[in-house]
Amino acid sequence: MVCSWVSAITLLIAGMFIMFNKKFNKHPYPLIATACLLNSMYFSARFSNVMMCKYQTFNYLKSSMDFLSDITGGLLPKVSLIKLYTVMQLTYKVMTLESSYLTITVNSFIFLDLWLTIKNPFQPR
């Protein structure tokens, strides 16, 4: 689990560096930066559910939301743990599916570009 978070943070830093550095504005680098950022999103979305379930984050989140409801005098409604868990699970599923499909698509574009470069290396892209 720690390795996945280290991978996500490393890919995020590398992707942001490549995307915002002026020296990497030419053809393959923005595509590689996008792939790094999407892979980072995939790793963080894929393993955040494991962390939430392992450390019972839902109980802490519900306690803090109930505390905020008590402080505001009932302006914020109290949320049941089942509703909170359902929303978090739906968010997890959407993030995981989106990031996995986007990661596969961008990596396919990178491999297609690599194949076209090997097939005809002197044609500019």
Number of C-alpha atoms within 10 A of each C-alpha: 11 9 9 16 17 14 16 23 17 15 21 21 16 16 23 15 13 20 20 12 9 9 9 14 12 10 10 13 15 16 19 19 22 20 24 25 23 25 24 26 22 23 22 20 23 20 17 16 15 12 13 13 10 9 10 11 14 16 14 11 13 17 15 12 17 18 13 16 16 14 11 11 9 11 10 14 13 15 13 11 14 10 10 14 15 11 12 15 13 11 12 17 15 13 16 19 14 15 22 18 13 18 21 14 13 18 19 13 15 16 12 12 15 13 12 13 14 10 10 9 11 8 8 7 10
